[in-house]
Structures are given as C-alpha cells and as structure tokens.
Amino acid sequence: MKSLHKIAFVLVVIGGLNWGLVAFGYNLVSSLLGSWPMVMNAVYLLVGLSAIYLGVTHKKDCKVCAAGPMA
C-alpha cells in the first residue's frame, strides 16, 4: 500500500501543478500528450482517482490528522 500511496501522491501533485499552470493559460498535460487524446484522458482519470484515494485514506495515513483535532 505504501507504493500505491506514493504513486497517488505524485499524480495528485502533478494534477495540482497542472491546474496552477492552467490558471496562466498553459496546460502541461495537453502540451505533452495533445497528440494522444486517449492517453491524456487516462492521465486525467488517474489523477482524479488518485485524489479520491488520498481523500478517503488521508486521515489514516496522515500523522497530523490522526493525532486529533487539537494536535
């Protein structure tokens, strides 16, 4: 599960950075994979699934959140 967590984390960071670049009018994923729309859609799907996975498992994996609300 540690490997899955690392992969999900990297994909979510990539997705977040891409959204930050989109705010400036530059889509990195589209620029790199624009000629392969199916692969581009797969990347977006993996980023979204990674966000869901991290959202569901975050409290269990996060040392700060697991410590309680006043930690």
Secondary structure as UniProt FT lines:
FT   HELIX           2..22
FT   TURN            23..25
FT   HELIX           28..33
FT   TURN            34..35
FT   HELIX           37..61
FT   HELIX           63..66
FT   TURN            69..70
//
